[in-house]
């Protein structure tokens, strides 16, 4: 029987985990939900409160519905990226243009040489 563990954590816009000591909210309601083939759903409720303001609270909940998801799921960002972020900032279009121009020059020189022979 495989038990899946899910983690819910506060992250910044880039997906980096936020240090709870420097976070503007106090989070309560942590707990465990175990999923199995017989028990495929479960819920847990987290409560976020601003530090120093104990009266206002915002509640969010997450429901687990499958037992085949990854152990740690990344936050769902609504923006779509066209490619993976590798940190490589090489201007690839410039190198493609240089390569095509070099190929054209080589072909021109070969054709010109054959005509002169």
C-alpha positions in Angstrom: 0.0 0.0 0.0 1.6 3.2 -1.2 1.0 6.3 1.0 1.3 9.7 -0.8 2.5 12.7 1.1 1.5 16.2 -0.1 3.1 19.4 1.1 1.4 22.8 1.0 3.8 25.7 1.6 3.8 29.5 1.0 6.0 30.6 -1.9 6.9 33.8 -3.6 6.2 34.6 -7.2 9.2 32.6 -8.4 8.2 29.5 -6.5 10.8 29.8 -3.7 9.7 28.8 -0.2 9.1 31.7 2.1 10.8 31.7 5.5 7.9 31.6 8.1 9.8 34.0 10.4 9.8 36.7 7.7 6.3 36.0 6.4 3.6 38.6 7.0 1.0 36.0 8.0 0.7 33.4 10.7 -0.4 30.0 9.3 -2.3 27.5 11.4 -4.2 24.3 10.7 -1.3 22.1 9.6 -2.0 18.4 9.7 -1.7 15.1 7.9 -3.9 13.6 5.2 -3.1 10.1 4.2 -4.4 8.8 0.8 -4.6 5.1 -0.2 -6.4 3.1 -2.8 -9.5 2.8 -0.5 -9.3 6.4 0.7 -8.7 8.6 -2.4 -9.9 11.9 -1.1 -9.0 14.1 1.9 -9.1 17.7 3.0 -7.2 20.0 5.2 -7.9 23.6 6.1 -5.2 26.2 6.5 -5.9 29.5 8.2 -3.8 32.6 7.3 -3.8 35.5 9.8 -1.9 38.7 9.6 0.6 38.9 12.4 -0.7 41.3 15.0 -4.3 41.1 13.7 -5.9 38.1 15.3 -9.5 38.9 14.4 -9.4 38.9 10.6 -8.8 35.5 9.0 -8.7 34.1 5.5 -9.3 30.4 5.1 -8.2 28.3 2.2 -8.6 24.6 1.7 -7.1 22.1 -0.6 -8.7 18.8 -1.5 -6.6 15.8 -2.6 -8.4 13.7 -5.2 -5.8 11.3 -6.6 -3.1 9.2 -5.2 -0.9 9.3 -8.3 0.4 12.9 -8.1 4.0 13.8 -7.5 5.2 14.0 -3.8 5.7 17.8 -3.9 3.5 19.7 -6.3 4.6 23.1 -7.5 2.3 26.1 -7.2 -0.2 26.5 -10.0 0.9 29.6 -12.0 -1.5 30.9 -14.6 1.2 32.3 -16.8 2.5 30.0 -19.5 6.1 29.9 -20.5 7.2 29.0 -24.0 10.4 27.3 -22.9 12.3 26.2 -19.8 14.3 28.6 -17.8 17.9 27.5 -18.0 19.7 30.8 -17.2 21.2 30.8 -20.7 20.8 34.2 -22.3 22.6 33.6 -25.5 21.0 35.5 -28.4 20.4 32.4 -30.5 18.8 34.3 -33.4 22.0 36.2 -34.0 24.1 33.0 -34.3 21.5 31.5 -36.7 21.7 34.6 -38.9 25.6 34.5 -38.8 25.5 30.7 -39.7 23.1 31.2 -42.6 25.1 34.2 -43.9 28.4 32.1 -43.7 26.7 29.2 -45.6 25.5 31.7 -48.4 29.0 33.1 -48.7 30.6 29.6 -49.0 28.0 28.5 -51.6 28.6 31.7 -53.6 32.4 31.1 -53.5 32.1 27.5 -54.6 29.7 28.3 -57.5 32.0 31.2 -58.6 35.1 29.0 -58.5 33.4 26.3 -60.6 32.3 28.8 -63.2 35.8 30.2 -63.6 37.2 26.7 -64.2 
